[in-house]
């Protein structure tokens, strides 16, 4: 684990997912700020740009995560964005960033829920 | 009344017969009061079974008046061609002889009715009137069934999602316990266990609400009508909510002119209504707030209103409130659990009591839910 202390923005409309991310990330020595929707997240970004953003794909509206990722990447191209989704397991639908056509998804990594700590740790290390 | 035109195809090798039918039905209208529709017929004719088959395949009419004895293939042959198809049309067979045998074969092959030559315009109209009624009623029933199926499917999709959400949350917490991340702090450990239990309770509540809803919907639950005192039910309900309310210093008051307000109804249904309204008023209240349950008689109706001093709602939120699985999601409600079914159940029960449920609300001031119930459910009618 990188000894660096990162500031991570987590966005999801499920308070328990926010809680879980907080426990994992703070347990690893990072600082967490969270938001439960797109608007709240954008407000927080205006106040302070974090080192990493973790966004749930499907919040209130089905494509909120994509929209937010796109808006974040337009404003802050260098801010790493991780998308988190339960969709893969539910629908068999897969999002592959490396594949051709994946270019429209503005994210640096996509993780499937439930998030395992090891996996998250690896992605954070890779992206920071 | 809506006007509707149906297409009728006359299949007969006698030109005179085709013209007679066309003339008889030209200004004929079938009025169907149940469906609120007035039906006219656009008649066209062909002289052979072969032509009839072609038209029935390419642009199927709604009704077919089909002669049995023709040159070429017979009326029965035409029927046989479409015996197993799912064409949405009705056939009335015409034959020169009132032959029972033909009638039976035709009916077996799917003919709806039978006209024996010679028939009068009145007999023709009577038969067409029946066929039109049957056809449109069947179409309407099919449309309703499809709509029901669609609503059902949507309900189950949302339900599946609502049941999966707590499982996902609990699974996430279990992973944390297994990985041991961040658990050095006993407060974190406690939070993990507490939240898991809260989500489990939420899931159980959803399943119980779902059972209530299904029971009400199916009408299978035997209703036990008796004299029920709403004040007593409100008191019991208050007792049930008391621990939650006390923990957040919320006061629940019952306000009624007299010691009792009785109505004839099913106790368990009325309990569901009051429990849902009072529990919502506590859940969506602010700490230290208050809940007032006001019970009044207004003519033939009993009126229950439950007011809180809680987070309230915008008008847009109020409009969606009584739909199934609607939960108002915002910053203020994110830690409040609910099945999203409670108010939809209240609305259904209220409907059964010939009453209404309404809401008045102001964000950050509070909400008042008012339910009216017919005081004596055993008296039919208004």
Interface residues (C-beta under 8 A of the other chain):
Chain A: X13 X14 X15 X16 X17 X19 X20 X23 X24 X26 X27 X28 X36 X40 X60 X86 X90 X113 X114 X115 X116 X117 X118
Chain B: X164 X165 X168 X169 X171 X172 X173 X175 X176 X179 X181 X182 X183 X184 X188 X191 X192 X195 X199 X329 X331 X334 X335
